[in-house]
Amino acid sequence: MLVQGSFEESYAARRDIVCVAPAVHVRPAGEPHRDRMGTAGAVNLVLELDDHRLEQVRRHSGLFDDVRALCDVELLAVARRLHREMVIDDEATALAVEGLAMEMLARAMRAASRGLDRPSPWLDRVRDRLHDCFLDHRPSLDELAEVAGVHPVHLARAFRHVHGVSPGEYLRRLRVDWAADELRTTTRPIAEIAADAGFADQSHLTRVFKASRGVPPGAWRRGLHRSRH
């Protein structure tokens, strides 16, 4: 479960899979692969099944027969609840986590059976367009629909179904990740980073950054500095 950030996973016999949070990724045991984290890093929560549970799934589903990036809003919602339980970590956590893990497993099996691990190629084009232009341009829904070759309403619904957010929210997340990387790797003023990331001003970046990361950009940078010393 990709909770924060992004990564690209490469396989010898398959096309690369790009994941941007929030996302649920399924991989067969022992599958050789290589991960490349996004510029702002990534936070993953890994759920592994024991042999008994894995055999139960295999009797009813081909979920673990292949690598899958599952695109299902309800599955993502359960994944977020599971992550919150891990953060709470009290006497009820073990029971809650087991129940949510089983719910995730059932929803993942249904998502795989409905083919929700194979987004349309035009959705990939829209995602790639957002990655190409997120710093210097905010494309309209009509522009993205032209890239996709579909109606804007259909684009908006399909994009949210696959990624859990609207194209505008996805683009904003890319800008926050870029700003976080600049805060981590440079000493540039926050106002300058905000302008280059496409925000109206430092206050705008601060509001969006705090909503995404839980702290303002200045506090986030200071926390990184303290962790290195």
C-alpha positions in Angstrom: 0.0 0.0 0.0 1.6 3.2 -1.2 0.6 5.7 1.5 2.7 8.7 0.4 4.9 9.7 -2.5 5.5 7.7 -5.6 7.7 5.0 -7.1 8.3 3.1 -10.4 8.7 -0.7 -10.4 10.5 -2.5 -13.2 10.2 -6.1 -14.2 12.2 -8.1 -16.8 9.2 -9.4 -18.8 6.6 -6.6 -18.2 6.2 -2.9 -18.7 7.2 -0.7 -15.8 4.5 0.1 -13.3 4.2 3.7 -12.0 2.5 4.1 -8.6 1.4 7.4 -7.1 -0.2 7.5 -3.6 -2.7 6.3 -2.7 -2.3 3.0 -4.5 -2.5 -0.8 -3.8 0.1 -3.0 -5.5 0.0 -6.8 -5.6 3.1 -8.8 -6.3 3.6 -12.6 -6.4 6.1 -14.0 -3.8 9.7 -14.1 -5.1 9.0 -11.9 -8.2 12.3 -10.3 -9.3 11.9 -6.5 -9.6 13.6 -3.2 -9.1 12.1 -0.1 -7.4 13.0 3.5 -8.1 11.5 5.9 -5.5 10.1 9.3 -6.6 11.9 12.5 -5.9 10.1 13.0 -2.6 10.5 9.4 -1.5 7.7 7.0 -0.6 6.0 5.6 2.4 4.8 2.0 1.9 2.8 -0.3 4.2 3.6 -3.9 3.3 1.1 -6.7 4.0 2.4 -10.3 3.6 0.2 -13.4 3.7 1.3 -16.6 5.4 1.3 -19.9 3.4 -2.1 -21.0 4.8 -3.9 -17.8 3.9 -2.1 -17.6 0.5 -3.3 -21.2 -0.4 -6.9 -20.2 0.6 -6.8 -17.3 -1.9 -5.2 -19.4 -4.7 -8.1 -21.9 -4.4 -10.6 -19.2 -5.3 -8.7 -16.5 -7.2 -5.7 -15.8 -9.5 -5.0 -12.5 -7.6 -1.4 -13.5 -6.9 -0.6 -15.0 -10.3 0.7 -11.7 -11.6 1.8 -8.3 -10.7 -1.1 -5.9 -10.3 -1.7 -2.2 -9.6 -5.3 -2.4 -8.4 -7.5 0.6 -9.1 -10.5 0.6 -6.9 -11.7 3.4 -4.6 -13.3 1.1 -2.0 -10.1 -0.9 -1.8 -8.1 2.3 -1.3 -10.4 3.4 1.5 -9.8 0.1 3.4 -6.1 0.5 2.9 -6.2 3.9 4.5 -8.2 2.5 7.5 -5.5 -0.2 7.9 -2.8 2.4 7.9 -4.5 4.5 10.5 -4.8 1.4 12.7 -1.1 0.8 12.5 -0.5 4.4 13.6 -2.9 4.0 16.6 -1.2 0.8 17.8 -3.2 0.0 21.0 -4.5 -3.2 22.5 -7.2 -3.5 19.8 -4.8 -2.9 16.8 -3.9 -6.6 16.2 -7.6 -7.6 15.9 -8.5 -4.6 13.8 -5.6 -5.0 11.5 -6.4 -8.7 10.9 -10.0 -7.9 10.1 -9.1 -5.0 7.7 -6.5 -7.1 6.0 -9.1 -9.8 5.2 -11.4 -7.1 3.9 -8.7 -5.7 1.7 -7.9 -9.2 0.4 -11.6 -9.8 -0.5 -11.9 -6.5 -2.3 -8.6 -7.0 -4.1 -9.8 -10.4 -5.3 -13.0 -8.8 -6.7 -11.1 -5.9 -8.2 -8.8 -8.3 -10.0 -11.7 -10.3 -11.3 -13.3 -7.2 -12.7 -10.2 -6.2 -14.5 -9.5 -3.1 -12.4 -5.8 -3.8 -12.7 -5.7 -2.8 -16.3 -6.4 0.9 -16.7 -7.2 2.2 -20.2 -4.2 3.4 -22.3 -5.8 6.8 -22.6 -5.7 7.2 -18.8 -1.9 6.5 -18.9 -1.6 9.3 -21.5 -3.5 11.7 -19.2 -1.3 10.7 -16.2 1.9 11.2 -18.3 0.7 14.6 -19.4 0.2 15.7 -15.8 3.7 14.5 -14.9 5.2 16.3 -17.9 3.6 19.7 -17.2 2.8 19.9 -13.5 5.4 22.6 -12.7 4.6 25.1 -15.4 1.0 24.5 -16.5 -2.3 23.5 -15.1 -4.2 21.9 -18.0 -8.0 22.2 -18.1 -10.2 19.2 -18.1 -11.0 19.9 -21.8 -7.3 19.8 -22.6 -6.8 16.5 -20.9 -9.9 15.1 -22.5 -8.4 16.0 -25.9 -5.2 14.2 -24.9 -7.3 11.2 -23.9 -9.7 11.3 -26.8 -12.7 11.0 -24.5 -15.5 13.2 -23.2 -14.4 15.4 -20.2 -17.1 14.0 -18.0 -16.0 10.4 -18.7 -12.4 11.4 -18.1 -13.2 13.0 -14.7 -15.1 9.9 -13.5 -12.6 7.3 -14.8 -9.6 9.2 -13.5 -11.1 9.5 -10.0 -12.1 5.8 -10.1 -8.5 4.7 -10.9 -6.5 7.2 -8.9 -8.9 8.1 -6.1 -8.6 11.8 -6.8 -9.5 14.3 -9.5 -6.8 15.3 -12.1 -6.5 18.7 -10.3 -5.8 17.0 -7.0 -3.3 14.6 -8.6 -1.4 17.6 -10.1 -1.4 19.3 -6.7 0.1 16.2 -5.1 2.8 16.2 -7.7 3.6 19.8 -6.9 3.7 19.1 -3.2 6.1 16.1 -3.7 8.4 18.3 -5.8 8.4 21.0 -3.2 9.1 18.5 -0.5 12.1 17.3 -2.5 13.4 20.9 -2.9 13.0 21.4 0.9 14.9 18.3 1.6 17.8 18.8 -0.9 18.3 22.6 -1.0 18.4 25.6 1.3 16.3 27.7 -1.1 13.7 30.1 0.5 10.2 28.6 0.8 8.7 31.4 -1.1 10.9 30.7 -4.0 10.1 27.0 -4.0 6.4 27.9 -3.8 6.6 30.0 -6.9 8.6 27.4 -8.9 6.2 24.7 -7.8 3.2 26.6 -9.3 1.6 27.9 -6.1 0.3 31.4 -5.9 2.6 32.3 -2.9 4.2 30.9 0.2 0.9 30.9 2.1 -0.8 28.8 -0.6 2.0 26.2 -0.5 1.9 26.2 3.3 -1.9 25.5 3.4 -1.6 22.7 0.8 1.6 21.2 2.2 0.2 21.1 5.8 -3.0 19.4 4.5 -0.8 16.8 2.7 2.1 16.2 5.2 0.5 17.3 8.5 3.0 20.1 9.1 4.0 23.3 7.4 6.9 23.2 5.0 9.3 25.1 7.4 8.6 22.6 10.2 9.0 19.7 7.8 12.4 21.0 6.7 13.5 21.5 10.3 12.4 18.0 11.2 14.5 16.6 8.4 17.5 18.6 9.6 17.2 17.4 13.2 16.9 13.7 12.0 20.3 14.0 10.3 22.0 15.1 13.5 
